[in-house]
Amino acid sequence: MPIHLTFNNIRNSDAVSDHVHHAFEELIKITDDKFPFHVTLNKVHEESYHVGINCSYRNKLLASKADHENLYKALSKGIDSMKTQVIRKAEKVRG
C-alpha cells in the first residue's frame, strides 16, 4: 500500500519524500504492506513542525502526531508512536 504525503506550508522535496519512505520501511514490513498510511507534514511556525500520521489498521483508525523544531525528528517521533500502536493492535488480534 502506498504512503500518501501531504505537505502544508512546506515545499515538496524529494529528499523529504525519500526519507519518509525509508523511515516507513520497518512499519510497512510489520503490516505486510496491506494498510495505507497518510502522512501530513506541516510547518506551523518559523521553527516548528507538526507531523500527523493516520492508518486504518484492521478497520481501526490509528493516529499519531508529533511536534519538534526539526522536521526529521518530528517524523521519527510520529513513526515510533504509530509503530507502537500497530504492534499493540497486532498483539490484541493474535491473543
N, C-alpha and C positions, 0 to 999 in steps of 0.2 A: 504494500500500500504506500502511496506517496506521502511525503511530508509537505503540507501546504504552508507556505510562508507568506506573512503579511508584514510589510514594512510601513510603519507610521512615523512620520517626521524623521525618517532615516532614508538615505539614498540606498536603493537596492544595490548590493555589492556581491560580486561573485565570490570574494574571499569570505564574506559572512555566510553566504549560502553554502559554500563548500564546508565551512566549519560546522554549520548546523547539521548537515548530512553526516559528516564524520562523527560528531558528538552523539548522534542518534543511533549509530551502528549497533551498540550493545542492546539498547532498548528495542530495536527492531528484531534482533535475534531472540530476545525474551518473548516477544509477542508473535513470533513466527511470521512477521511481516503481514499479518492479517488485519491489522487495525490502523486506520489513518490517523495521523497527528496533525493538528493545526497549531502553528507556532506564530504568535504575534510579537513582533519586536517594535518597541515604542520608545522614542526619546521623549521623556516627559519634562525635563528641564535641561538647561545647558550642560550640566554634568551628571545627569541621572537617566538611567534606562529601566524600562519595565519589560519583562518577558512573561508572556502568558502562554500556556500550553494546554490544549484540550485534546481528549481522546475518548472515543466511545468504545470502551473495552468490555466485551461480553454484555452488551446492552446497558452498561452503566457508564454514565458520564464521569470521567476523571478530569480534574483540572489542577494545574499548579501555576503559581505565579512567583516572581522574584524581582527584586529591585536592587540595583547596585550602580555605582558610578562607572563601572566597567561593563560594557555590553557582554563580553565573553564570560565574565564571572556571573552575571545575572543569568545568562543562558545555562551555564553549568549548574547553578543552584536550582533552576527550574527543572532541568532534566533529572537531577538527583531526586527531587521531590516526586516527579512523575514515575521514575523507576521504582521507588519505594511503594507507591500506590499500586502499580501494576503487579509487583511481586506479592504484595499482601492480598490483592484480589485473586491472583492465580492460586495462592495457597488456600484461600477460602473455597474456591471451586473444587480443588482436589480433595480437600479434607472435609 
